[in-house]
Amino acid sequence: MIELSGLTKIYNQGKANRVEALRGVDLAIADGRVTVLRGPSGSGKTTLLTLVGCLARPTTGRIRIDGEIVSGLPERFLTEVRRRTFGFVFQRFNLVRGLSALDNVMLPAFPLGVAHARLKEKAFALLDHFGVAERAALPVESLSGGEAQRVAIARALINDPTVVIADEPTASLDGERVAQFLAIAEDLKRSGKTVLITSHDPRITHAEIVDTLVTMADGRIVEEAA
């Protein structure tokens, strides 16, 4: 269970261009479920995602993971929580150009000190699971959009996280690729992982696999529906 209590996030505090991105957000994210955050640009959904994933700290408020407060941890401990708990699928995938698909998948696990041969085997198995094993040696800039997405999802899973976070994962994807992503999300849910997605795509927000739909506006949660 991830619990958010009174979260605020203010950028450029004390300056003329001050932005209040989050305004007192309370939310409980259930384990093993698919939760979708929706809202217009500027609603705060991506900011909330970065706080949940320990990529940034709230200005005020607390974040608990399985009852432990993590929002106040020193950075070295926060990095460890982030690395072992979360897998990230970014909107533009953030794959490293010039590296192969296989190397991109392996990259997040290097700091953990896993034996190279074992890590390579695991990364290749993930690529195979998502149907892109034949692309393993290719530089990622040569992949199609759908292939890049599946490589990004494989990379998110290399450390076997309990929570998978996806920020607008279907932006610019056609219907077939959206269906593929939903099938992957359903498989992740079935395997017991918690999936947290930001999206304004109705193909995602109205999908049958979604357990909780959270609507945001102006940095606040305005509706939460099962």
LINGI-V157509 format. One record per residue. N is the residue number from 1. RES is the residue in three letters. SS is DSSP state (2 for helix, 1 for strand, 0 for the rest). Layout:
N_RES_SS, N_RES_SS
This chain:
1_MET_0, 2_ILE_1, 3_GLU_1, 4_LEU_1, 5_SER_1, 6_GLY_1, 7_LEU_1, 8_THR_1, 9_LYS_1, 10_ILE_1, 11_TYR_1, 12_ASN_0, 13_GLN_0, 14_GLY_0, 15_LYS_0, 16_ALA_0, 17_ASN_0, 18_ARG_0, 19_VAL_1, 20_GLU_1, 21_ALA_1, 22_LEU_1, 23_ARG_1, 24_GLY_1, 25_VAL_1, 26_ASP_1, 27_LEU_1, 28_ALA_1, 29_ILE_1, 30_ALA_0, 31_ASP_0, 32_GLY_0, 33_ARG_0, 34_VAL_1, 35_THR_1, 36_VAL_1, 37_LEU_1, 38_ARG_1, 39_GLY_0, 40_PRO_0, 41_SER_0, 42_GLY_0, 43_SER_0, 44_GLY_0, 45_LYS_2, 46_THR_2, 47_THR_2, 48_LEU_2, 49_LEU_2, 50_THR_2, 51_LEU_2, 52_VAL_2, 53_GLY_0, 54_CYS_0, 55_LEU_0, 56_ALA_0, 57_ARG_0, 58_PRO_0, 59_THR_0, 60_THR_1, 61_GLY_1, 62_ARG_1, 63_ILE_1, 64_ARG_1, 65_ILE_1, 66_ASP_0, 67_GLY_0, 68_GLU_1, 69_ILE_1, 70_VAL_0, 71_SER_0, 72_GLY_0, 73_LEU_0, 74_PRO_0, 75_GLU_2, 76_ARG_2, 77_PHE_2, 78_LEU_2, 79_THR_2, 80_GLU_2, 81_VAL_2, 82_ARG_2, 83_ARG_2, 84_ARG_2, 85_THR_2, 86_PHE_1, 87_GLY_1, 88_PHE_1, 89_VAL_1, 90_PHE_0, 91_GLN_0, 92_ARG_0, 93_PHE_0, 94_ASN_0, 95_LEU_0, 96_VAL_0, 97_ARG_0, 98_GLY_0, 99_LEU_0, 100_SER_1, 101_ALA_2, 102_LEU_2, 103_ASP_2, 104_ASN_2, 105_VAL_2, 106_MET_2, 107_LEU_2, 108_PRO_2, 109_ALA_2, 110_PHE_2, 111_PRO_2, 112_LEU_2, 113_GLY_0, 114_VAL_0, 115_ALA_0, 116_HIS_2, 117_ALA_2, 118_ARG_2, 119_LEU_2, 120_LYS_2, 121_GLU_2, 122_LYS_2, 123_ALA_2, 124_PHE_2, 125_ALA_2, 126_LEU_2, 127_LEU_2, 128_ASP_2, 129_HIS_2, 130_PHE_0, 131_GLY_0, 132_VAL_0, 133_ALA_2, 134_GLU_2, 135_ARG_2, 136_ALA_0, 137_ALA_0, 138_LEU_0, 139_PRO_1, 140_VAL_2, 141_GLU_2, 142_SER_2, 143_LEU_0, 144_SER_0, 145_GLY_2, 146_GLY_2, 147_GLU_2, 148_ALA_2, 149_GLN_2, 150_ARG_2, 151_VAL_2, 152_ALA_2, 153_ILE_2, 154_ALA_2, 155_ARG_2, 156_ALA_2, 157_LEU_2, 158_ILE_0, 159_ASN_0, 160_ASP_0, 161_PRO_0, 162_THR_0, 163_VAL_1, 164_VAL_1, 165_ILE_1, 166_ALA_1, 167_ASP_1, 168_GLU_0, 169_PRO_0, 170_THR_0, 171_ALA_0, 172_SER_0, 173_LEU_0, 174_ASP_0, 175_GLY_2, 176_GLU_2, 177_ARG_2, 178_VAL_2, 179_ALA_2, 180_GLN_2, 181_PHE_2, 182_LEU_2, 183_ALA_2, 184_ILE_2, 185_ALA_2, 186_GLU_2, 187_ASP_2, 188_LEU_2, 189_LYS_2, 190_ARG_2, 191_SER_0, 192_GLY_0, 193_LYS_0, 194_THR_1, 195_VAL_1, 196_LEU_1, 197_ILE_1, 198_THR_1, 199_SER_0, 200_HIS_0, 201_ASP_0, 202_PRO_2, 203_ARG_2, 204_ILE_2, 205_THR_2, 206_HIS_0, 207_ALA_0, 208_GLU_0, 209_ILE_0, 210_VAL_0, 211_ASP_0, 212_THR_1, 213_LEU_1, 214_VAL_1, 215_THR_1, 216_MET_1, 217_ALA_1, 218_ASP_0, 219_GLY_0, 220_ARG_1, 221_ILE_1, 222_VAL_1, 223_GLU_1, 224_GLU_1, 225_ALA_1, 226_ALA_0
